[in-house]
Amino acid sequence: MHKDEARGSTPGVLARMPELLRDLPADRGGALWRLDREGRQLDANLVRLTAGAEVGESVEPELDVLLYVVDGSGRLDTDAGVLDLEPGCVVWLPRAARRALSAGERGLMYLSAHRRRPGLTIRNASGEGGESPCLLNRVCLACGRLAPENDARYCGRCGERLPED
């Protein structure tokens, strides 16, 4: 076995989206698929926000994020203005840019990709060290709401348990 194969970095088909989506309830929100290969340098997630769901305002201080709109519609509020989203849109969110995302009446499904974060470390009093955690564990799988609290375990809108880290 080649050393790259042992680390899981062999190229291959990871998912077939039509098959994945066919087996999921149409009203399920949250992360539907995640890139989970060992040794990867990239994170990617397929996320569905149900109709009217929002991902509240946030700023990603360390990573650029790329979004590809797969289905539905929505809007992205940024410091530069409002962007209307529809299938086929590719959006670049530069690091340190403020953003808030909301789904339209048919919901919004998007694929996000960004550089993988290194392991978390404890910050010292100066605020140095470590990386900000990914917010996906705070997005409710049932309704798509982003919990505002870092340590939330249940959705404040629908009461469902939030995903584990």
C-alpha distance (Angstrom), angle and dihedral (degrees) to the residues before:
residue distance angle dihedral
M1 . . .
H2 3.80 . .
K3 3.82 114.9 .
D4 3.86 91.4 -116.5
E5 3.81 90.2 55.8
A6 3.79 90.3 54.0
R7 3.82 89.3 55.5
G8 3.81 92.5 48.8
S9 3.80 95.2 -113.0
T10 3.79 97.0 127.5
P11 3.82 110.9 126.4
G12 3.78 114.7 -111.4
V13 3.78 148.0 134.4
L14 3.80 107.3 -73.9
A15 3.79 100.0 -176.3
R16 3.77 142.0 -9.0
M17 3.78 103.3 -135.6
P18 3.84 97.8 -155.2
E19 3.81 89.6 55.1
L20 3.80 93.3 43.4
L21 3.80 92.8 50.1
R22 3.80 94.2 43.6
D23 3.81 90.0 61.6
L24 3.83 96.0 47.9
P25 3.81 125.9 83.3
A26 3.83 108.8 -102.5
D27 3.80 91.3 -128.4
R28 3.82 96.7 52.0
G29 3.78 112.2 117.5
G30 3.78 132.0 -170.4
A31 3.79 130.5 51.5
L32 3.82 108.3 -10.8
W33 3.81 96.9 177.1
R34 3.81 136.6 9.3
L35 3.78 133.0 -166.3
D36 3.79 103.5 -115.7
R37 3.82 107.2 170.1
E38 3.82 118.0 140.8
G39 3.79 115.5 -113.8
R40 3.81 94.5 17.2
Q41 3.81 123.5 151.9
L42 3.81 92.9 -158.3
D43 3.80 135.7 67.8
A44 3.79 120.9 -156.3
N45 3.81 131.3 174.7
L46 3.78 135.7 -177.0
V47 3.80 106.1 -143.2
R48 3.79 130.2 -174.2
L49 3.78 121.1 -162.3
T50 3.79 112.2 -164.2
A51 3.81 120.0 -129.3
G52 3.80 110.2 -58.6
A53 3.82 94.2 2.8
E54 3.79 118.7 140.4
V55 3.76 139.9 -157.0
G56 3.79 101.1 -147.9
E57 3.75 125.6 -127.8
S58 3.78 113.8 -63.4
V59 3.78 142.1 157.8
E60 3.80 122.7 -141.3
P61 3.80 102.1 -151.1
E62 3.81 98.9 -172.6
L63 3.81 111.7 30.2
D64 3.77 139.2 56.3
V65 3.81 110.4 -136.7
L66 3.79 128.8 -153.9
L67 3.82 119.3 -154.7
Y68 3.80 125.8 -165.9
V69 3.81 115.1 -168.9
V70 3.81 108.2 -136.0
D71 3.81 101.4 175.6
G72 3.77 143.5 -10.6
S73 3.77 125.8 22.8
G74 3.76 140.4 -93.1
R75 3.73 145.9 139.8
L76 3.75 136.5 -95.0
D77 3.80 116.8 -150.5
T78 3.80 113.5 -154.6
D79 3.80 137.4 162.4
A80 3.81 86.2 -99.6
G81 3.81 92.7 55.6
V82 3.79 140.4 -90.7
L83 3.80 121.1 -38.3
D84 3.80 119.0 -159.9
L85 3.80 110.7 -139.4
E86 3.80 127.2 -150.3
P87 3.82 135.1 157.4
G88 3.78 112.1 -59.3
C89 3.82 96.8 26.4
V90 3.79 114.4 135.9
V91 3.80 112.6 -160.1
W92 3.78 129.2 -171.0
L93 3.80 115.9 -152.2
P94 3.80 107.9 -166.9
R95 3.78 117.8 -147.0
A96 3.80 114.6 -90.5
A97 3.84 91.6 25.6
R98 3.80 116.8 130.5
R99 3.82 113.7 -124.8
A100 3.80 141.3 171.0
L101 3.80 123.4 -175.5
S102 3.80 128.8 -156.3
A103 3.79 131.7 -179.7
G104 3.79 124.5 -128.9
E105 3.80 126.5 -130.7
R106 3.84 92.6 -73.5
G107 3.79 93.6 45.9
L108 3.79 126.4 -116.1
M109 3.80 129.6 -99.3
Y110 3.79 120.1 -170.3
L111 3.77 141.0 167.0
S112 3.81 114.6 -134.4
A113 3.79 126.0 -164.8
H114 3.79 132.3 -177.1
R115 3.77 141.1 149.2
R116 3.77 110.8 -72.2
R117 3.76 115.9 -104.2
P118 3.77 119.0 -121.5
G119 3.80 117.0 -121.0
L120 3.77 116.1 -65.5
T121 3.78 119.8 -99.6
I122 3.77 132.0 -170.6
R123 3.80 113.5 -94.7
N124 3.75 118.2 -129.4
A125 3.81 125.0 -135.6
S126 3.83 91.3 -84.7
G127 3.82 89.9 59.6
E128 3.79 92.7 -116.5
G129 3.79 124.8 136.0
G130 3.76 133.7 38.1
E131 3.78 131.5 50.3
S132 3.77 131.6 -98.6
P133 3.81 110.6 -98.4
C134 3.81 121.6 -111.6
L135 3.82 111.8 -100.3
L136 3.83 97.6 -137.9
N137 3.80 92.6 99.0
R138 3.83 86.9 60.8
V139 3.85 95.2 52.7
C140 3.81 112.3 96.8
L141 3.82 111.4 -125.1
A142 3.81 91.0 -150.3
C143 3.81 102.8 50.4
G144 3.83 106.2 6.2
R145 3.82 96.1 -120.5
L146 3.80 117.6 150.4
A147 3.80 111.5 -130.4
P148 3.82 109.0 -131.6
E149 3.82 93.3 -148.4
N150 3.81 119.5 80.2
D151 3.81 92.2 -143.3
A152 3.83 98.2 43.3
R153 3.81 114.6 139.4
Y154 3.83 99.2 179.6
C155 3.80 133.6 41.2
G156 3.81 113.8 -102.3
R157 3.83 91.1 -148.9
C158 3.81 104.7 47.0
G159 3.83 104.4 7.6
E160 3.84 96.3 -122.4
R161 3.81 118.4 145.4
L162 3.80 112.2 -99.4
P163 3.83 119.9 -123.7
E164 3.79 119.5 -88.6
D165 3.82 118.7 -112.7
